[in-house]
Amino acid sequence: MHPDPTLPPSRDGDQSPIQTASQPSGPWDQDSAPSTTPSSPSHFTDAESEPRPSSSSSSSEYPASHPAAASAPLFWGYPPSILTRDAAPWPGATFLILHQPSGRALALVRGQPRLVAASEVADPSATLPGDCSWHWGCVESSGGWLGFRNLATGVYIGHNIKMEMVATAGSHAGWEGFCARRHPDGGYLLLHPHWWSLLQIVIGEDGCSIVAAERGGTLWEFVKV
């Protein structure tokens, strides 16, 4: 007997929360995902401020017209059909920045960049205190450095005097520059300039903050929204 083409394939082979573009987009279902997607302030009108469907391949198992696409699980509040998993960080686009080993996203919590899980922002009883947003617009400076601007507040990720990553600057200057280096195992290392060297972005001792260090850089996945 031939399988019913309108039914999604078996998901017995699902593995980790972070999966490639050809795999299911995540373990979060319709009930656990945010009911609404975070909005960007109206004064951001350039291309990086508005989430939009990608013209490249996305993580959806089915095209939008496929009957099974309607029941596909949401990923961070989005239908998979409008996301591009493992995308290249590029100026003018908006991204979720995921810590690849854990699947947590880089978000702005109480004005500081922190890693949060999908369940933390989806469950009303576990809502994170303070301002929280996980949308980052990618920009490029005249010197070629990438920058990541939080679309809820307009501030950029950068470092302080202790080389801790903070989000306080309203402009993209030297302390807010990044370089993304593709890793052979997938994902990207985020490198941060410091004098004549490039430091690697790592997870802080508390498990949710990010800092710049000489070695031990973690891998990041950029999900274009």
CORLIN-V23909 format. One record per residue. N is the residue number from 1. RES is the residue in one letter. PHI is phi in whole degrees, 0 to 359 (NA if undefined). NEAR is the number of other C-alpha atoms within 10 Angstrom. D_CENTER is the distance of its C-alpha to the mean C-alpha in Angstrom with 1 decimal. Layout:
BEGIN
n=N res=RES phi=PHI near=NEAR d_center=D_CENTER
n=N res=RES phi=PHI near=NEAR d_center=D_CENTER
END
This chain:
BEGIN
n=1 res=M phi=NA near=3 d_center=41.8
n=2 res=H phi=281 near=4 d_center=38.9
n=3 res=P phi=294 near=8 d_center=35.6
n=4 res=D phi=292 near=8 d_center=34.7
n=5 res=P phi=295 near=10 d_center=32.4
n=6 res=T phi=273 near=10 d_center=30.9
n=7 res=L phi=263 near=12 d_center=29.6
n=8 res=P phi=290 near=16 d_center=26.2
n=9 res=P phi=294 near=11 d_center=26.8
n=10 res=S phi=300 near=7 d_center=27.1
n=11 res=R phi=251 near=9 d_center=24.1
n=12 res=D phi=297 near=6 d_center=26.1
n=13 res=G phi=270 near=8 d_center=24.3
n=14 res=D phi=303 near=13 d_center=20.8
n=15 res=Q phi=236 near=12 d_center=19.6
n=16 res=S phi=268 near=13 d_center=16.4
n=17 res=P phi=298 near=16 d_center=13.3
n=18 res=I phi=262 near=21 d_center=11.4
n=19 res=Q phi=228 near=19 d_center=13.4
n=20 res=T phi=282 near=16 d_center=14.2
n=21 res=A phi=297 near=18 d_center=14.3
n=22 res=S phi=268 near=12 d_center=17.9
n=23 res=Q phi=257 near=16 d_center=17.3
n=24 res=P phi=302 near=23 d_center=16.6
n=25 res=S phi=277 near=27 d_center=13.1
n=26 res=G phi=163 near=21 d_center=13.1
n=27 res=P phi=271 near=16 d_center=15.7
n=28 res=W phi=267 near=18 d_center=15.3
n=29 res=D phi=262 near=15 d_center=18.1
n=30 res=Q phi=301 near=16 d_center=19.2
n=31 res=D phi=285 near=11 d_center=20.9
n=32 res=S phi=267 near=20 d_center=18.1
n=33 res=A phi=277 near=21 d_center=15.4
n=34 res=P phi=302 near=22 d_center=15.4
n=35 res=S phi=287 near=14 d_center=18.3
n=36 res=T phi=227 near=10 d_center=16.9
n=37 res=T phi=273 near=11 d_center=13.7
n=38 res=P phi=298 near=15 d_center=13.1
n=39 res=S phi=258 near=13 d_center=15.2
n=40 res=S phi=263 near=18 d_center=15.2
n=41 res=P phi=299 near=13 d_center=18.5
n=42 res=S phi=292 near=9 d_center=21.2
n=43 res=H phi=281 near=8 d_center=22.0
n=44 res=F phi=270 near=13 d_center=19.0
n=45 res=T phi=239 near=10 d_center=20.5
n=46 res=D phi=277 near=10 d_center=19.1
n=47 res=A phi=296 near=14 d_center=17.0
n=48 res=E phi=284 near=22 d_center=13.7
n=49 res=S phi=266 near=25 d_center=14.3
n=50 res=E phi=246 near=20 d_center=14.8
n=51 res=P phi=301 near=19 d_center=12.5
n=52 res=R phi=208 near=14 d_center=14.7
n=53 res=P phi=301 near=13 d_center=15.5
n=54 res=S phi=274 near=14 d_center=14.9
n=55 res=S phi=276 near=9 d_center=18.2
n=56 res=S phi=267 near=9 d_center=17.1
n=57 res=S phi=294 near=14 d_center=16.9
n=58 res=S phi=245 near=25 d_center=14.4
n=59 res=S phi=276 near=23 d_center=13.9
n=60 res=S phi=295 near=22 d_center=16.6
n=61 res=E phi=286 near=19 d_center=19.8
n=62 res=Y phi=230 near=17 d_center=22.0
n=63 res=P phi=294 near=13 d_center=22.5
n=64 res=A phi=302 near=14 d_center=22.3
n=65 res=S phi=279 near=8 d_center=26.1
n=66 res=H phi=289 near=13 d_center=26.4
n=67 res=P phi=303 near=14 d_center=27.8
n=68 res=A phi=286 near=16 d_center=25.4
n=69 res=A phi=295 near=19 d_center=22.3
n=70 res=A phi=295 near=13 d_center=23.3
n=71 res=S phi=259 near=12 d_center=23.0
n=72 res=A phi=294 near=20 d_center=19.8
n=73 res=P phi=292 near=22 d_center=17.5
n=74 res=L phi=282 near=21 d_center=14.7
n=75 res=F phi=234 near=22 d_center=11.0
n=76 res=W phi=54 near=27 d_center=9.5
n=77 res=G phi=88 near=20 d_center=12.5
n=78 res=Y phi=247 near=17 d_center=12.3
n=79 res=P phi=292 near=19 d_center=14.9
n=80 res=P phi=303 near=25 d_center=13.7
n=81 res=S phi=294 near=23 d_center=16.0
n=82 res=I phi=253 near=20 d_center=13.9
n=83 res=L phi=255 near=27 d_center=10.7
n=84 res=T phi=239 near=24 d_center=10.6
n=85 res=R phi=282 near=25 d_center=9.4
n=86 res=D phi=51 near=23 d_center=9.6
n=87 res=A phi=278 near=19 d_center=9.9
n=88 res=A phi=277 near=18 d_center=11.4
n=89 res=P phi=297 near=24 d_center=10.0
n=90 res=W phi=217 near=18 d_center=12.8
n=91 res=P phi=302 near=17 d_center=14.4
n=92 res=G phi=94 near=14 d_center=14.7
n=93 res=A phi=247 near=21 d_center=11.5
n=94 res=T phi=248 near=27 d_center=8.7
n=95 res=F phi=225 near=26 d_center=5.0
n=96 res=L phi=271 near=23 d_center=1.9
n=97 res=I phi=251 near=23 d_center=2.2
n=98 res=L phi=258 near=24 d_center=4.4
n=99 res=H phi=287 near=23 d_center=8.0
n=100 res=Q phi=301 near=21 d_center=9.7
n=101 res=P phi=297 near=14 d_center=13.0
n=102 res=S phi=251 near=14 d_center=12.3
n=103 res=G phi=82 near=20 d_center=9.3
n=104 res=R phi=284 near=22 d_center=8.5
n=105 res=A phi=254 near=25 d_center=5.5
n=106 res=L phi=281 near=25 d_center=6.4
n=107 res=A phi=228 near=23 d_center=8.5
n=108 res=L phi=262 near=26 d_center=11.8
n=109 res=V phi=238 near=18 d_center=14.6
n=110 res=R phi=54 near=13 d_center=18.2
n=111 res=G phi=81 near=16 d_center=17.2
n=112 res=Q phi=238 near=18 d_center=15.6
n=113 res=P phi=288 near=25 d_center=12.2
n=114 res=R phi=220 near=22 d_center=11.9
n=115 res=L phi=271 near=22 d_center=10.2
n=116 res=V phi=228 near=23 d_center=10.8
n=117 res=A phi=268 near=16 d_center=11.3
n=118 res=A phi=300 near=18 d_center=11.3
n=119 res=S phi=296 near=16 d_center=15.1
n=120 res=E phi=291 near=16 d_center=15.1
n=121 res=V phi=260 near=20 d_center=14.0
n=122 res=A phi=269 near=20 d_center=15.7
n=123 res=D phi=273 near=15 d_center=19.1
n=124 res=P phi=303 near=11 d_center=21.2
n=125 res=S phi=283 near=8 d_center=23.2
n=126 res=A phi=239 near=10 d_center=20.3
n=127 res=T phi=300 near=12 d_center=18.7
n=128 res=L phi=292 near=15 d_center=17.4
n=129 res=P phi=288 near=8 d_center=20.0
n=130 res=G phi=78 near=10 d_center=19.5
n=131 res=D phi=288 near=13 d_center=16.9
n=132 res=C phi=220 near=23 d_center=13.4
n=133 res=S phi=213 near=23 d_center=10.6
n=134 res=W phi=236 near=23 d_center=6.8
n=135 res=H phi=259 near=28 d_center=7.1
n=136 res=W phi=233 near=29 d_center=7.4
n=137 res=G phi=272 near=26 d_center=10.2
n=138 res=C phi=267 near=22 d_center=11.1
n=139 res=V phi=232 near=21 d_center=14.8
n=140 res=E phi=224 near=16 d_center=17.6
n=141 res=S phi=277 near=15 d_center=20.6
n=142 res=S phi=296 near=8 d_center=24.1
n=143 res=G phi=273 near=9 d_center=24.2
n=144 res=G phi=96 near=11 d_center=21.3
n=145 res=W phi=280 near=19 d_center=18.7
n=146 res=L phi=281 near=20 d_center=15.1
n=147 res=G phi=220 near=26 d_center=13.9
n=148 res=F phi=233 near=26 d_center=10.8
n=149 res=R phi=254 near=25 d_center=12.2
n=150 res=N phi=288 near=24 d_center=11.3
n=151 res=L phi=281 near=24 d_center=12.5
n=152 res=A phi=276 near=20 d_center=14.3
n=153 res=T phi=237 near=17 d_center=16.4
n=154 res=G phi=84 near=20 d_center=16.4
n=155 res=V phi=269 near=21 d_center=16.2
n=156 res=Y phi=253 near=27 d_center=14.8
n=157 res=I phi=288 near=24 d_center=13.6
n=158 res=G phi=203 near=26 d_center=16.7
n=159 res=H phi=244 near=22 d_center=19.2
n=160 res=N phi=258 near=13 d_center=22.4
n=161 res=I phi=294 near=7 d_center=25.8
n=162 res=K phi=268 near=8 d_center=24.9
n=163 res=M phi=64 near=17 d_center=21.9
n=164 res=E phi=274 near=16 d_center=19.6
n=165 res=M phi=278 near=24 d_center=16.3
n=166 res=V phi=231 near=21 d_center=16.8
n=167 res=A phi=223 near=22 d_center=15.8
n=168 res=T phi=231 near=18 d_center=19.3
n=169 res=A phi=281 near=16 d_center=20.0
n=170 res=G phi=268 near=13 d_center=20.5
n=171 res=S phi=220 near=14 d_center=20.8
n=172 res=H phi=264 near=21 d_center=19.3
n=173 res=A phi=242 near=15 d_center=22.0
n=174 res=G phi=298 near=16 d_center=22.6
n=175 res=W phi=279 near=20 d_center=20.9
n=176 res=E phi=245 near=27 d_center=17.6
n=177 res=G phi=265 near=24 d_center=17.5
n=178 res=F phi=219 near=25 d_center=15.3
n=179 res=C phi=232 near=19 d_center=15.9
n=180 res=A phi=255 near=17 d_center=13.7
n=181 res=R phi=247 near=14 d_center=16.0
n=182 res=R phi=293 near=14 d_center=15.6
n=183 res=H phi=260 near=11 d_center=16.8
n=184 res=P phi=301 near=7 d_center=19.5
n=185 res=D phi=272 near=7 d_center=18.0
n=186 res=G phi=97 near=13 d_center=14.7
n=187 res=G phi=80 near=22 d_center=11.5
n=188 res=Y phi=226 near=24 d_center=11.9
n=189 res=L phi=273 near=21 d_center=13.7
n=190 res=L phi=262 near=20 d_center=12.9
n=191 res=L phi=248 near=21 d_center=16.4
n=192 res=H phi=234 near=28 d_center=17.9
n=193 res=P phi=288 near=17 d_center=21.4
n=194 res=H phi=214 near=14 d_center=24.2
n=195 res=W phi=56 near=7 d_center=27.7
n=196 res=W phi=254 near=6 d_center=28.4
n=197 res=S phi=225 near=10 d_center=25.8
n=198 res=L phi=245 near=17 d_center=22.1
n=199 res=L phi=269 near=22 d_center=20.6
n=200 res=Q phi=257 near=20 d_center=17.8
n=201 res=I phi=277 near=25 d_center=14.9
n=202 res=V phi=234 near=25 d_center=15.6
n=203 res=I phi=275 near=18 d_center=15.3
n=204 res=G phi=290 near=15 d_center=18.2
n=205 res=E phi=297 near=9 d_center=21.2
n=206 res=D phi=281 near=7 d_center=20.1
n=207 res=G phi=86 near=10 d_center=17.3
n=208 res=C phi=224 near=15 d_center=14.6
n=209 res=S phi=273 near=18 d_center=15.1
n=210 res=I phi=233 near=23 d_center=14.3
n=211 res=V phi=222 near=21 d_center=17.2
n=212 res=A phi=257 near=25 d_center=18.6
n=213 res=A phi=218 near=18 d_center=21.2
n=214 res=E phi=289 near=13 d_center=23.4
n=215 res=R phi=209 near=11 d_center=22.3
n=216 res=G phi=85 near=13 d_center=20.2
n=217 res=G phi=302 near=18 d_center=16.8
n=218 res=T phi=270 near=17 d_center=14.1
n=219 res=L phi=265 near=20 d_center=11.9
n=220 res=W phi=236 near=27 d_center=8.2
n=221 res=E phi=248 near=26 d_center=6.6
n=222 res=F phi=257 near=23 d_center=5.1
n=223 res=V phi=252 near=20 d_center=5.1
n=224 res=K phi=282 near=26 d_center=7.5
n=225 res=V phi=243 near=24 d_center=8.8
END
